[in-house]
Amino acid sequence: MKDIMYYTMVIIIFLVVIIGFATLAIKIAKGPKKLFLGTKYLGVKKVSISFKLFNTYIGRNFLVQRNQTYEVVYKLETEQGKLSMSLDNQLFEETRSCSEGSRLMTFNTGRPVVKLVGTDAKNGRAEVKLIKH
């Protein structure tokens, strides 16, 4: 009886180890397609990230009042690669070096989405802020 329990436990542990290594090998084989090395702040009215490598996307919903005018202040910087930003399918900005600006916007939805996309972007930062007008 003890031998059967022992061999059963050995087989279960062996299977768990094999499944773990297989999962790890599959993740390594797919490669680092989505990679973000940096810090991020995702607030209610502000999104700020600074990065060493940004090769993925970050999406965030802002909490705003409908039909209220907001000033959108953005600043995008990168040393290499491409960094783009879209806000609620109304404002699109893309840069390969540095871009900043502001714009007055009114949102029809209460939760507009800001999306930051990095394509091989290195050593930079992005900031999007909403200020109620």
N, C-alpha and C positions, 0 to 999 in steps of 0.2 A: 504494500500500500504506500509506503514511504517512497519507494522507487518511482511509482506512477506519478505522485505529486511532484517529486523532484524533476522528472523529465518533462512534465507538463509546464512547470514554471520555467524551465530552461528554454523550451520551445516558444513560450509566450514572450520571454525577454528577447530571444533571438529574432522573432518576428518584429517586435517593436523597434529594435536596433536597425534592422534591414529597412523597414518603412521609413524611419528617420533619415537614414543615409540616402535613400532614394529620393525623398522629398528635398533634401538639401542639394543633391546633385541636379535635380530638375531646376531648382531656383538658380543655381550657379550657371547652368547651361543657358538659361534664358538671358542672362546678362543683366547689367544695370541699365535697363531702358528708362526707368523712372528713378531719378536720383535728385535729392535735394540735400545739400550740406550747408547748413546755415541756421539762422534763428528767425523766428516769425512771431508777430503779434497780430492776433485776429480779434479786433474789438467790435463794438456795436456800430461805430461810425468811422473806424480807421483800420486799415490793413497795412502792416509794415513788415517787410522781410529784408534781411541782408544775407548774402550767400557767397560762398566760395565756388560752388558748382550748382547750377540749377538747370535740370534737364527733364522737367515734368511740368505739371500745372497745379495751381492752388486756386480753389474756388471758395468764395465766402458770400453769404447773404448779409446785406446791411439791413438794419431795422429803421425804416423811415415812415413818415406820414405821407399818405397819398396826396397828390396834387399840391404839395408844398414845394417851394423852390429851395434848392440846395446848391451851394457852390462846391463843385468837385475839384479838389486840388490834387494833382498827381505829379510824381517825380520818378522817373525810371532811369537807372544807370547800369551799364555793364561795360566791362573792358573788352570782352570777346563774346561772340555769339549774338543771339537775337533774343530780345525781351519784348513781349507784347502784353497789352492790357485791354480788356473790354469791360464795359459797365452797362449792364441791362440791355445789350444789343443797341445802344444809342451812341456810345462813345468808344471809339477804337483808336488805340495808339500803339505804335511799334517803333523800336529803336535798336540800333546796333552800337550806340555809344551812350548818349545822354539826351533825355527829353523831359521837359517839365511844362506845366501849364495849369490853367484852371478854366472852368466852364460852368455856367449856370444851367441846371437841369431840373426838370420836374418829372417825377416817376408816377406811372399809373398803378404800379403794384406797391404793396407795403414792404416787400422784401426783394429789392433789386440785387442781382448777382454781379459781383466783381470777379473776374477771372484773370489770373496772371499766368502767363505761359512762357517758359524758358526753353530755348533750343540751343543747347551747348553754351549757355551763358555762364561766364566766369567772373568772379570778383565784382559784385555789384550790389545794388539794393533797389527796392521798389517800395513806394509809399502811395497810398490812395486814401484821401480823407474827405469826409462830407461835412460841410459847415452849413447850418440852417440859416437861411436868409430871411 
